[in-house]
Every structure is written in C-alpha cells, then in structure tokens.
Amino acid sequence: MSRFVIREVPSGVKFDLKATNGQVILTSEVYASLASCKQGIASVAKNAPLAAVEDQTVEGYAVQKHPKFEMYQDKGGEFRFRLKARNGRIIGVSEGYERKAGCLNGIESVKTNAVAE
C-alpha cells in the first residue's frame, strides 16, 4: 500500500510519498508546521491525478497549464520531475532517474499512489 510519510527535519517538517514497494517517489519542500505539511499532502492528492506532463527534455516542448509535472534533465544528465500545483508552486520533486522511461513511470506512480491513501 502506498503512503505519505511525514518526518521532522532540522528546519521543519516534510513528507515523502512512498510507493507500494516502499520506494520514495515524491518528496516535499520543508514546511514550518505539521498543519502546513498536511495541506501539502492534500495538494498532492488533489493535483497529481489531473496534472499533465510537460516534457522539458525535448526542444520546442509544449507548455502545459497548471497543475503539471515538469520533466527535465539535471546537470548530471539524470531525468527528474517536479509537481506544480494550480498556483504554480512546486509541491513535490522526484529523485533522479537514469532513463526517461523510468522518470515517466515515476510520474505515473505518483498519479496513482497519491490518491491511494
């Protein structure tokens, strides 16, 4: 079963979305309070299933409306994505993937698992 895991960090509170296999598929920003962290979880659950994918790894990519997943390549060549809410704020980021297909699978996993809780 997928789940959101809230944890304290030195500067506040954050959450991870874990897939059924226990792997972290999305990590939040650091929130100042537990209440705002829980609002972030609700935002992921609301926005992820509706979000289009904006593939910034291709030249001349089509800009999508919010909410959206922005898929990009980092300086090290790994594929990553960030989930943006309707207001354009980043509400979650992925870890790096060696292959684009893996990154796309990660996005689909977030879409599915964000509402499974």
Long-range contacts (C-beta under 8 A, 24 or more apart in sequence): 1-116, 1-117, 2-112, 2-113, 2-114, 2-116, 2-117, 3-117, 4-41, 4-44, 4-117, 6-34, 6-37, 6-38, 6-41, 12-37, 13-37, 15-40, 15-41, 17-44, 17-92, 17-110, 17-113, 17-114, 18-113, 19-109, 19-113, 20-113, 24-95, 25-94, 25-106, 25-109, 25-110, 25-113, 26-83, 26-92, 26-93, 26-94, 26-110, 26-114, 27-92, 27-93, 27-94, 27-95, 28-91, 28-92, 29-90, 29-91, 40-91, 40-92, 43-85, 43-91, 44-83, 44-91, 44-92, 44-110, 44-114, 45-114, 45-115, 45-117, 47-83, 47-84, 47-85, 47-86, 47-91, 48-83, 48-110, 48-111, 48-114, 48-115, 49-111, 49-114, 49-115, 51-83, 51-84, 51-111, 53-81, 53-104, 53-107, 57-100, 69-107, 69-110, 71-100, 71-103, 71-104, 71-107, 79-103, 81-106, 81-107, 83-110
